[in-house]
Amino acid sequence: MRGAATPRWTGLAPDPEDSVLKTMLRLQVLDLKIETCLARESEIPKQKSKFKIQRERLNAELGEREKGLKSLLIEQKDCETEIGIRQDQIRKYQGQLNAVKKNDEYQALLHEIELTKKQIGVKEERVIAIMMELDDARARFEEDKKRIKADLADIDRQCAEIDLELEAAVADRKVLEGQQAPLVADADPTLVRLYKRIRASKKSGAAIVPLKDEVCGGCHMRLLPQSVNEILAGSKVHTCQHCGRLVYNRELYEQAEEAHVQ
């Protein structure tokens, strides 16, 4: 299969008691932990996205409350200005009453004065209503502002905790990365190069996988019978002819580890 053209690597005749492959397995465990850390570092900042939406919603809510309050104040000012203009008109009409000679003109001015007074009355009633609405609006605005301020402070606190979590994740990864060099120095250079090439091609996950019932532990495809026999015997480590991963006999290494502990 051309896509798995990594040549079968059989240069290793592993000794489970003291094996270069054992070093590579330790390196892989370390690399997988680092991979997990990097994934965590990538995911942690995403938690802030929901808080960004909440922050925008709260600020928009407060903005709407403030906009409503300002709208009432503007309407009140407009009404008071209109009342002042109408009062000036009334004074003007009253001044004209003494100058007219004809009764119909006099009556027309009285009609205008009465009409203007009614208009003033409507505006004054609206000003009173606005003042009552303003009292309620100011009270709601102060309550909302207090609540939103507390909610925003809670968001800031949670975002700060996320920042600390990210800092801790980065620190953990750097500690792990500091442990890579000694393992690489102890490993077989050829095997390290092959391992890194496999890791790079797979982007994530294990490059060294156990044999599982005659199939590769990585791609789950069946291996050649000869390869399976040599892997089980512990005489050779093969690369899977399908995915290129290194395949080894895990039971052999687990037995050696148990014997070492005993």
C-alpha positions as CSV (number, residue, x, y, z in Angstrom):
1,M,0.0,0.0,0.0
2,R,1.7,3.2,-1.3
3,G,0.2,5.5,1.4
4,A,2.1,3.5,4.1
5,A,5.4,3.4,2.3
6,T,7.4,3.7,5.5
7,P,9.9,0.8,5.2
8,R,9.5,-2.0,7.6
9,W,11.9,-1.4,10.4
10,T,13.3,-4.6,11.8
11,G,16.7,-3.5,13.0
12,L,15.6,-3.9,16.6
13,A,15.9,-7.2,18.4
14,P,14.4,-6.0,21.7
15,D,15.5,-7.3,25.1
16,P,12.6,-6.5,27.4
17,E,14.9,-6.2,30.4
18,D,16.9,-3.3,29.0
19,S,15.4,-2.1,25.7
20,V,15.8,1.0,23.5
21,L,12.1,0.4,22.8
22,K,11.3,0.7,26.5
23,T,12.9,4.2,26.4
24,M,10.9,5.0,23.3
25,L,7.7,4.0,25.1
26,R,8.6,6.3,28.0
27,L,9.2,9.1,25.4
28,Q,5.9,8.4,23.8
29,V,4.0,8.5,27.2
30,L,5.7,11.9,27.7
31,D,4.8,13.1,24.2
32,L,1.2,12.0,24.6
33,K,1.0,13.9,27.9
34,I,2.4,17.0,26.2
35,E,-0.1,16.5,23.4
36,T,-2.9,16.5,26.0
37,C,-1.5,19.6,27.5
38,L,-1.5,21.4,24.2
39,A,-5.0,20.4,23.5
40,R,-6.0,21.7,26.9
41,E,-4.2,24.9,26.3
42,S,-6.2,25.3,23.0
43,E,-9.5,24.5,24.7
44,I,-9.2,26.6,27.9
45,P,-9.4,30.0,26.1
46,K,-12.6,28.9,24.4
47,Q,-14.3,29.0,27.8
48,K,-14.0,32.8,27.6
49,S,-16.2,33.0,24.5
50,K,-19.4,32.3,26.4
51,F,-18.4,35.0,28.9
52,K,-17.8,37.5,26.1
53,I,-21.3,36.9,24.9
54,Q,-22.7,37.3,28.4
55,R,-20.7,40.5,28.9
56,E,-22.0,42.0,25.6
57,R,-25.6,41.0,26.5
58,L,-25.3,42.7,30.0
59,N,-23.7,45.8,28.6
60,A,-26.4,46.0,25.9
61,E,-29.1,45.6,28.6
62,L,-27.6,48.4,30.7
63,G,-27.3,50.5,27.5
64,E,-31.0,50.0,26.7
65,R,-32.0,51.0,30.3
66,E,-29.9,54.1,30.1
67,K,-31.3,54.9,26.6
68,G,-34.8,54.7,27.9
69,L,-34.0,57.0,30.8
70,K,-32.4,59.6,28.5
71,S,-35.3,59.4,26.2
72,L,-37.7,60.4,29.0
73,L,-35.4,63.2,30.0
74,I,-35.3,64.5,26.5
75,E,-39.1,64.3,26.2
76,Q,-39.5,66.2,29.4
77,K,-37.2,68.9,28.2
78,D,-39.1,69.1,24.9
79,C,-42.4,69.4,26.7
80,E,-41.1,72.1,29.0
81,T,-39.7,74.0,26.0
82,E,-43.1,73.7,24.2
83,I,-44.9,74.9,27.3
84,G,-42.6,78.0,27.4
85,I,-43.3,78.7,23.7
86,R,-47.1,78.4,24.2
87,Q,-46.9,80.7,27.3
88,D,-45.1,83.3,25.2
89,Q,-47.9,83.0,22.6
90,I,-50.5,83.5,25.2
91,R,-48.8,86.7,26.4
92,K,-48.6,87.9,22.8
93,Y,-52.3,87.3,22.2
94,Q,-53.2,89.0,25.5
95,G,-51.1,92.0,24.4
96,Q,-53.1,92.1,21.1
97,L,-56.5,92.1,22.9
98,N,-56.1,95.7,23.9
99,A,-55.2,96.7,20.3
100,V,-58.1,95.1,18.4
101,K,-61.2,97.2,17.6
102,K,-63.6,94.6,16.2
103,N,-65.4,92.1,18.3
104,D,-64.8,89.1,15.9
105,E,-61.1,89.8,16.1
106,Y,-61.3,90.0,19.8
107,Q,-63.2,86.7,20.0
108,A,-60.7,85.0,17.7
109,L,-57.8,86.0,20.0
110,L,-59.7,84.7,23.0
111,H,-60.2,81.4,21.1
112,E,-56.5,81.2,20.3
113,I,-55.6,81.9,23.9
114,E,-58.0,79.2,25.1
115,L,-56.7,76.7,22.6
116,T,-53.1,77.4,23.5
117,K,-54.0,77.0,27.2
118,K,-55.4,73.5,26.5
119,Q,-52.3,72.6,24.5
120,I,-50.2,73.8,27.6
121,G,-52.4,71.7,29.8
122,V,-51.8,68.5,27.7
123,K,-48.0,69.1,27.9
124,E,-48.1,69.8,31.6
125,E,-50.0,66.5,32.2
126,R,-47.4,64.7,30.1
127,V,-44.6,66.3,32.1
128,I,-46.2,65.1,35.3
129,A,-46.5,61.6,33.8
130,I,-42.9,61.7,32.7
131,M,-41.7,62.7,36.1
132,M,-43.5,59.6,37.6
133,E,-42.0,57.4,34.9
134,L,-38.6,58.9,35.5
135,D,-38.8,58.0,39.2
136,D,-39.6,54.4,38.3
137,A,-37.0,54.4,35.5
138,R,-34.2,55.7,37.7
139,A,-35.0,53.1,40.4
140,R,-35.0,50.3,37.8
141,F,-31.8,51.7,36.3
142,E,-30.0,51.8,39.6
143,E,-31.1,48.2,40.5
144,D,-30.1,46.9,37.0
145,K,-26.8,48.8,37.2
146,K,-26.0,47.2,40.6
147,R,-27.0,43.7,39.3
148,I,-25.2,44.0,36.1
149,K,-22.1,45.3,37.8
150,A,-22.1,42.3,40.1
151,D,-22.6,40.0,37.1
152,L,-19.7,41.6,35.2
153,A,-17.5,41.3,38.3
154,D,-18.4,37.6,38.5
155,I,-17.5,37.2,34.8
156,D,-14.1,39.0,35.4
157,R,-13.5,36.6,38.3
158,Q,-14.2,33.5,36.2
159,C,-12.1,34.8,33.3
160,A,-9.2,35.4,35.7
161,E,-9.6,31.8,36.9
162,I,-9.4,30.7,33.3
163,D,-6.2,32.7,32.8
164,L,-4.7,31.1,35.8
165,E,-5.8,27.6,34.6
166,L,-4.1,28.4,31.2
167,E,-0.9,29.5,33.0
168,A,-0.9,26.3,35.0
169,A,-1.4,24.2,31.9
170,V,1.5,25.9,30.1
171,A,3.7,25.4,33.1
172,D,2.8,21.7,33.3
173,R,3.7,21.3,29.6
174,K,7.0,23.1,30.0
175,V,7.9,20.7,32.8
176,L,7.1,17.7,30.6
177,E,9.0,19.2,27.7
178,G,12.1,19.5,29.9
179,Q,12.0,15.7,30.4
180,Q,12.1,15.0,26.7
181,A,15.9,15.7,26.0
182,P,17.3,13.0,28.4
183,L,15.0,10.3,27.0
184,V,15.9,11.3,23.4
185,A,19.6,11.2,24.4
186,D,19.2,7.6,25.7
187,A,17.2,6.3,22.7
188,D,18.4,4.9,19.4
189,P,18.8,7.8,17.0
190,T,17.4,5.8,14.0
191,L,14.4,4.8,16.0
192,V,13.9,8.4,17.3
193,R,13.9,9.7,13.7
194,L,11.4,7.0,12.6
195,Y,9.3,7.7,15.7
196,K,9.2,11.4,15.0
197,R,8.4,10.9,11.3
198,I,5.5,8.7,12.3
199,R,4.3,11.1,14.9
200,A,4.5,14.0,12.3
201,S,2.5,12.0,9.8
202,K,-0.2,11.0,12.2
203,K,-0.6,14.5,13.7
204,S,-1.7,13.0,17.0
205,G,-1.9,9.8,19.0
206,A,0.6,7.0,19.5
207,A,3.4,6.1,17.0
208,I,4.3,2.9,18.9
209,V,1.3,0.6,19.4
210,P,0.8,-2.9,20.8
211,L,-0.1,-5.9,18.8
212,K,-3.7,-7.0,19.4
213,D,-4.9,-10.4,18.2
214,E,-2.7,-10.2,15.1
215,V,-3.8,-6.7,14.2
216,C,-2.1,-3.3,14.6
217,G,-3.2,-1.5,17.7
218,G,-3.2,1.8,15.7
219,C,-5.1,1.1,12.5
220,H,-6.6,-2.2,13.5
221,M,-5.6,-3.9,10.3
222,R,-4.2,-7.5,10.2
223,L,-0.5,-7.9,10.0
224,L,1.5,-10.4,8.0
225,P,1.8,-13.8,9.8
226,Q,5.6,-13.6,9.8
227,S,5.5,-10.2,11.4
228,V,3.1,-11.3,14.0
229,N,5.3,-14.3,14.9
230,E,8.4,-12.2,15.2
231,I,6.6,-9.5,17.3
232,L,5.1,-12.1,19.6
233,A,8.5,-13.8,20.0
234,G,10.1,-10.4,20.8
235,S,12.8,-11.0,18.2
236,K,11.9,-8.0,16.1
237,V,9.8,-4.8,16.1
238,H,8.0,-4.2,12.8
239,T,6.3,-1.2,11.3
240,C,2.7,-1.9,10.3
241,Q,2.5,-2.3,6.5
242,H,-0.8,-0.4,6.6
243,C,-0.3,2.7,8.7
244,G,3.5,2.7,9.3
245,R,3.3,2.7,13.1
246,L,5.8,0.7,15.2
247,V,4.1,-2.5,16.6
248,Y,5.4,-4.3,19.6
249,N,4.4,-7.1,22.0
250,R,3.0,-5.3,25.1
251,E,2.7,-8.5,27.2
252,L,6.4,-9.1,26.8
253,Y,7.3,-5.7,28.2
254,E,4.6,-5.9,31.0
255,Q,6.1,-9.2,32.1
256,A,9.6,-7.8,32.2
257,E,8.3,-4.8,34.1
258,E,6.6,-7.0,36.7
259,A,9.7,-9.1,37.1
260,H,11.8,-6.0,37.6
261,V,9.4,-4.7,40.3
262,Q,9.5,-8.1,42.1
